[in-house]
Amino acid sequence: MLKISEMAQLANTTRRTLIFYDEADVFHPKERSDNGYRYYDYDQLYDLLFILGMKNLGLPLEKIKGLQNNSSTEVMDELLNIQKTIDGKITELSKIQSVVSKKVGEGEQLLIQPYQPVIVKRPKISFWCSQKSVSCTDEEIAELFGSFYKELDALALMDGNQSGFLTDLPDANAKDYPDASFRVIKECSTNNSGKAMPMIEKPAGEYAVVKVGNGTDEVCQGLEKLEDFCQKGNLKINTDLWQMNDNSVLTNRGGSDFIFLEYQLKNK
């Protein structure tokens, strides 16, 4: 059993809120001791999170109580309307996040000099992604790139959102780069194809970043500089190499003239 303070911490709320919900007949403890202490079961967390979520959407407590205790068609319609509202808010916030991210990226492009590694904070971004490559030949890159955007939507190629490749390359090892497998990625936005597409998330956090020319030799040079930069700074990096285009004009091998090589730093 959980004490009231433990339940509040688990649900990221306050002890006072749980007392208020109990007194308002919205959410009761599983047990109450003789001296008045409230105790909760772990299974109650899900009901509590539902209540807190509905409250954050602005629903009054009486409406929330009705949603909890009734399974009628009317209540289901209400829940579907709430879900639609949530989806709308997520879509709106995603668009705002995309605009802010783009503005931040444009500013960084002016500050980051080619082949000079730096540490940069990146926001969380979701991407559509292709299947994995088999090799890095120009022919396969073109085929993978073409089939990916055919599956996604023709308009996605021109919408200006972030794009690039996600490459499996531990330790920024330049020698392994030519044979490393990769996926084509495109920031989630335009997709009018009506087809379900696989998605992948680039986590928020600090990244070791270097700007390089778009070519195998240039990428390998940048990887060597990144590896040296991380070793000197005692920085630990994840295995995923994010190769991000610096603009939406693609000129070579599915990329822009300059690209950013990015590795997320591991928490120390």
Secondary structure, DSSP 8 states (H G I E B T S, - for coil): -EEHHHHHHHTT--HHHHHHHHHTTSS--SEE-TT--EEE-GGGHHHHHHHHHHHHTT--HHHHHHHHH--SHHHHHHHHHHHHHHHHHHHHHHHHHHHHHHHHHHHHHHH--BT--EEEEE--EEEEE----S---HHHHHHHHHHHHHHH-GGGGGS---EEEEEE-GGG-GGGGGG--EEEEEES----S-----EEEE--EEEEEEEEESSHHHHHHHHHHHHHHHHHTT--B-SEEEEEESSS---BTTB-SEEEEEEEB---
